[in-house]
Amino acid sequence: MTKKIFILFAFFFIFSIAAKAQDLPLGDSKKYTIGEIKVTGTTTYNEKTVIAYTGLKKGEEIYIPGEKLRSIINKLWSLDLFSDINFYLTNVDGNVADLELEIKEVPVLYQVKFDGVKKKSERDKLIDENGLKPGVKVTENLITTTKNYIENKYRKEGYFNADVAIRTSEANDSVGANKVNMVVDINQGNRVKISDINFIGNEELSDSKLKGTMKKTKQKNPLRFWKRSKFVRADYQTDKAALIDKYKEEGFRDARIISDSLVKKDDETIALTINLEEGNRYFVGNIDFLGNAAYTDDQLSRLLGVKKRDVYNGVVIDERIQSREPNKTSIANIYQNNGYLFSNIDLVETNVYNDTIDFEVRIVEGKEAYFDEIRVTGNTKTKDHVIYREMRTKPGQKYSQEAVVATIRELGALGFFDAEQLNPEFVDPDPREGTLSLEYQVVESGASQIELQGGYGGGGFIGTLGLSFNNFSIQGLFDKDAYTPVPMGDGQTLSLRAQASTFYQTYSLSFREPWLGGKRPVSLSTSFSYTRQFLFDYVNREADKSRSFDILGVNVGLAKRLTDPDQYVTLSNVVGFQRYNLNNYNTGLFTFGNGHSNNLYYKLGIIRDNTAFNPIFPTQGSKFDFSAKFTPPYSLWNGVDYANLQDMDEYQLRDDNGNLINYEGHRVTPENSVPDQEKVDQKKYNWLEFYKIKLAGSWYETLANFGGNSNLVLKTHAEFGFLGAYNNERGVPPFERFYLGGDGLGSYSLDGRETIQLRGYPNQSVVPLDRPADSRDDGAVIYNKYSLELRFPITLKQAASIYALSFLEAGATYDNFRDYNPFQLNRSAGVGLRIFMPTFGLLGIDFGYGFDDVVGQQGPNGWETHFIIGQQF
C-alpha cells in the first residue's frame, strides 16, 4: 500500500513540474492575465476557430514573452498555411493584457504562366506534374520544388544549362483577396552534348570497349543516329558503375575510378575525363561451400559453373550465387524454389595470393518453410474458386518462389484482374516454425467487352454487334440476384456476334468452360456459326438475293493443361463440321455454282506459353503454337477414281434425249465431248479431304527498363503454314487456304480461309509470284512470315493500356514446295499504336510501308494504313 501511494505521489509531482514547464519566461518577461484576444491580418479562417486552435483563453495567466506563446507560433508555422505570424500586446490594464494575433495567410494561386515553353501540351503537362492548379497554396516549398523539378526535367533531356526563375505577383482585386499570379520563366538553353570522353590509366581495356560499356552517356558521333549524345548526371553515375562492373567481368577486382571531371567547352558541348586505376587481373582459386546440407558440393559447384583458374568475374559470380530474379539460375534461387525461404547465402573472399582469390560460399539454410494459409483479397466479382484453382501455391505445400511467380502469371493471364497491380504479400513468416501465409492482392478489371461498329466497305455499309462475357457464370442464369447485368464470376466465356452488310450476314455463338467438372484444368469449348452471302455486282453495287452461299458450322473442343514437359503446355482437341451450300453462286473461287460440300475435321493443337506477366504487354518469355487440322482420307475407301472422273459417262454433257453434246449444243462423239465440270467438282469436293499444318513462335525480351513499367520490349515472331492433300489426283480443295497481306482481320470467312497480317500491303494482296493479278481470291497453300516489333508502353493502367510500336515484317505465299523460297519475301516497316480498354478490347492503328511490289503493279507498294480491332496482342 505504501509503495502504491509513493508511485502516485511521484506521478503527480512529475506531472505538476511538466505542467509548469509548459510556460516559462523568456528574457525580461512578466506574467499577465489574458484579457481580450483579437485576430487580424489576411485570413479566410474564422477568428474563433483560430483562437481555439491556439489554446489561449480569456483569464488565463501567461508570460509575455514566454515559452507558451513561442510554442503557439511554432504550431501555427507547422501548418504551412501562413506566411507571417506575430503576437502584439495591445493594451495593459494593471495585470490584465489584451493580445492581438496578426497572421498573414499563404496566398493561393489564381493563374500560372510559362515563358519559354511554346507548346500548350507541354505547358499543361508541367502544370499537372507540379500541381499548379488554381487554388493551390503558393508556399516557398511549392516554388522551390517546382523550380528544382523543371530544371532536373530539362537536364535529363540533355539541357544541362537549364535555368528556371519563378516570380509571383498579387492578382487583380476583382478576382478576390489573397490570390497571386505565378510566372515561371524557363530558359532551357542549348542541348549539351558530349564532345569527348577521355580515359586515363586504362591499359588493359581499350577506350572503345569502355565507351561501349557506357550505355547512356555517349560521345558525339554523326554516324550514330539511334542514340543521341546528351549529358544527364544520373545516367552518368550509372554508367560509371557499369565501367567498374566491366572491369570485374574481365578479372580486375580492384579497379576503381580515382577521379572524374567535366569541362565545359562552350554552351553546347562538354568533355568528360575519367581517371582509372585498373589494378591486377585475378583468377579463381579454391571455392569451398560451408553449411550446405540440402545440396552437395558437386551439385552447387556445377550450378555455379566456375572452375579453378577461371578469370575472376565478379559480376557473374555474384549473379550465379545471390541473384533472386525469377528467370535467373542461381544458388539462391535453387534454395528459394525448394522451400528454403529463410536461407541466406554469402560469398566471402578468404585468401588473396599473387593473382589468385580463394572463396567460401557460406550458406545458412534455415528451416524449410511451408505455406500455412493462402488468401486472396480484392476480388469483388470473380468467385474464390476461380482464383484458387489457378494457383500454384497451396496450403501445406513447400515454399517455392517459382510457384509464387507462376501464380502471378496465371492470375494475370485470366484477364479478370489488372496484371500490373497483382501483389503477393508474405504474412507472419516464422523462421523458427518454418511457416508463412501468403496473401494475393488483386484488383478487378472489366472482363466483358462490347464490339459495336459501323463502316463503309466491300460495296456497302457494314454493321457489327458483338458481346463477349469473359468471366461469365452459366450457373447464375437461374439466379435472379446474379444479374449485374449478367451473371458473372465463374470464369466462363460466352460470346455472341452478329455482322451484316448489303450482301452478307454472319452470326456466331460460342461458350467455353475452362475447368470442366471444376477439379482439373480441362476446358470445354463449343461454337455455332452461320453465314450467308449473296452474289454482289460491284459494277451496279447491288446484291442478287436469289444467288447465295451458306455456311453452317459447329465444333466441340477439349483442352488440357499438361504438367510435362512443363506447366506451360496446353494440349487441345477439336472436332468440327461445316456444311457449304451454293445456290447458283458462280465465282472464280468455287469450281461449282450449285451443290454442297461437307467438311468434317479434327484439329490438334499444342501451345506452350510462358510469357510474363501481363497478357496485353508481355515483357519476357515465349509462346509456341503448333496446330494440325485433318479430315478423314475418304479416297482410301470410297472407290472413286479421281484421275478419270472427267471420262465417266455420268459427267458428260447431254441433250434432253440423252445424246452427248458439246457446250454449243452440237452432237459430238464421246472422244470430243466436254464433261460437265460442275458435276465433276461436286463429286470431287462432296466431302473435303485435306490436312493443314501451322507453326508459330513468339519471343519477348526486355531490352531496357526506364523505371516502373516503362520496359522497352522486343517481340520476335515467325510462322509457317501448309495445306496438303492425301491424294494428288484429288488435289488440294479450294477451301481452307491462306490469304496474306493487310491487317489480318477477315470480316467474314466463307470457306475456312485464314487471313494473315502483313502490314504495308493491301488485304490479301500477297499472292505467289507467277499468279495473274485477278487471282487474289484463290489463296495459297503455303505461306511464311517473320516480324520484329519494338514496343514501348505509354500507360498500363486498369482503365486503358496504351503502347507504341515500330515493326519490320516480311512474308510470302506459294502454290507448291517446288517454288518455295523462304528468303523471297515481301518486306515492310512502319509504326503503330495499340489501345486496350477492358470494355472494348484492343484497338489500334498501323502505318506500314511496303518495300516490294504486288502482283499487277510495278515498284514498291508504298504506304498503307491499317486499323486493328480485336486482334491478338
C-alpha positions, 0 to 999 in steps of 0.5 A: 500500500505504501509503495502504491501511494509513493508511485502516485505521489511521484506521478503527480509531482512529475506531472505538476513540474511538466505542467509548469514547464509548459510556460516559462519566461523568456528574457525580461518577461512578466506574467499577465492575465489574458484579457481580450484576444483579437485576430487580424491580418489576411485570413479566410479562417474564422477568428474563433476557430483560430483562437481555439486552435491556439489554446489561449483563453480569456483569464488565463495567466501567461508570460509575455514573452514566454515559452507558451506563446513561442510554442503557439507560433511554432504550431501555427508555422507547422501548418504551412498555411501562413506566411507571417505570424506575430503576437502584439500586446495591445493594451495593459490594464494593471495585470490584465493584457489584451493580445492581438494575433496578426497572421498573414495567410499563404496566398493561393494561386489564381493563374500560372504562366510559362515563358519559354515553353511554346507548346500548350501540351507541354505547358499543361503537362508541367502544370499537372506534374507540379500541381499548379492548379488554381487554388493551390497554396503558393508556399516557398516549398511549392516554388522551390520544388517546382523550380528544382523539378523543371530544371532536373526535367530539362537536364535529363533531356540533355539541357544541362544549362537549364535555368528556371526563375519563378516570380509571383505577383498579387492578382487583380482585386476583382478576382478576390483577396489573397490570390497571386499570379505565378510566372515561371520563366524557363530558359532551357538553353542549348542541348549539351552534348558530349564532345569527348570522353577521355580515359586515363590509366586504362591499359588493359581495356581499350577506350572503345570497349569502355565507351561501349560499356557506357550505355547512356552517356555517349560521345558525339558521333554523326554516324550514330543516329539511334542514340543521341549524345546528351549529358544527364548526371544520373545516367552518368553515375550509372554508367560509371558503375557499369565501367567498374562492373566491366572491369570485374567481368574481365578479372580486375577486382580492384579497379576503381575510378580515382577521379572524374571531371567535366569541362565545359567547352562552350554552351553546347558541348562538354568533355568528360575525363575519367581517371582509372586505376585498373589494378591486377587481373585475378583468377579463381582459386579454391571455392569451398561451400560451408553449411550446405546440407540440402545440396552437395558440393558437386551439385552447387559447384556445377550450378555455379559453373566456375572452375579453378583458374577461371578469370575472376568475374565478379559480376557473374559470380555474384549473379550465379550465387545471390541473384533472386530474379525469377528467370535467373539460375542461381544458388539462391534461387535453387534454395528459394524454389525448394522451400528454403525461404529463410536461407541466406547465402554469402560469398566471402573472399578468404585468401588473396595470393599473387593473382589468385582469390580463394572463396567460401560460399557460406550458406545458412539454410534455415528451416524449410518453410511451408505455406500455412494459409493462402488468401486472396483479397480484392476480388469483388466479382470473380468467385474464390474458386476461380482464383484458387484453382489457378494457383500454384501455391497451396496450403501445406505445400513447400515454399517455392518462389517459382510457384509464387511467380507462376501464380502471378502469371496465371492470375494475370493471364485470366484477364479478370484482374489488372496484371500490373497491380497483382501483389503477393504479400508474405504474412507472419513468416516464422523462421523458427516454425518454418511457416508463412501465409501468403496473401494475393492482392488483386484488383478487378478489371472489366472482363466483358467487352462490347464490339459495336461498329459501323463502316463503309466497305466491300460495296456497302455499309457494314454493321457489327454487334458483338458481346463477349462475357469473359468471366461469365457464370452459366450457373447464375442464369437461374439466379435472379440476384446474379444479374449485374447485368449478367451473371458473372464470376465463374470464369466462363466465356460466352460470346455472341456476334452478329455482322451484316452488310448489303450482301452478307450476314454472319452470326456466331455463338460460342461458350467455353468452360475452362475447368470442366467438372471444376477439379482439373484444368480441362476446358470445354469449348463449343461454337455455332456459326452461320453465314450467308452471302449473296452474289454482289455486282460491284459494277451496279453495287447491288446484291442478287438475293436469289444467288447465295452461299451458306455456311453452317458450322459447329465444333466441340473442343477439349483442352488440357493443361499438361504438367510435362514437359512443363506447366506451360503446355496446353494440349487441345482437341477439336472436332468440327463440321461445316456444311457449304451450300451454293445456290447458283453462286458462280465465282472464280473461287468455287469450281461449282455454282450449285451443290454442297460440300461437307467438311468434317475435321479434327484439329490438334493443337499444342501451345506452350506459353510462358510469357510474363506477366501481363497478357496485353504487354508481355515483357519476357518469355515465349509462346509456341503454337503448333496446330494440325487440322485433318479430315478423314482420307475418304479416297482410301475407301470410297472407290472413286477414281479421281484421275478419270472422273472427267471420262465417266459417262455420268459427267458428260454433257447431254441433250434432253434425249440423252445424246452427248453434246458439246457446250454449243449444243452440237452432237459430238462423239464421246472422244470430243465431248466436254464433261460437265465440270460442275458435276465433276467438282461436286463429286470431287469436293462432296466431302473435303479431304485435306490436312493443314499444318501451322507453326508459330513462335513468339519471343519477348525480351526486355531490352531496357527498363526506364523505371516502373513499367516503362520496359522497352520490349522486343517481340520476335515472331515467325510462322509457317503454314501448309495445306496438303492433300492425301491424294494428288489426283484429288488435289488440294480443295479450294477451301481452307487456304491462306490469304496474306497481306493487310491487317489480318482481320477477315470480316467474314470467312466463307470457306475456312480461309485464314487471313494473315497480317502483313502490314504495308500491303493491301488485304490479301494482296500477297499472292505467289509470284507467277499468279495473274493479278485477278487471282487474289481470291484463290489463296495459297497453300503455303505461306511464311512470315517473320516480324520484329516489333519494338514496343514501348508502353505509354500507360498500363493502367486498369482503365486503358493500356496504351503502347507504341510500336515500330515493326519490320515484317516480311512474308510470302505465299506459294502454290507448291514446295517446288517454288518455295523460297523462304528468303523471297519475301515481301518486306515492310516497316512502319509504326503503330499504336495499340489501345486496350480498354477492358470494355472494348478490347484492343484497338489500334492503328498501323502505318506500314510501308511496303518495300516490294511490289504486288502482283499487277503493279510495278515498284514498291507498294508504298504506304498503307494504313491499317486499323486493328480491332480485336486482334491478338496482342 
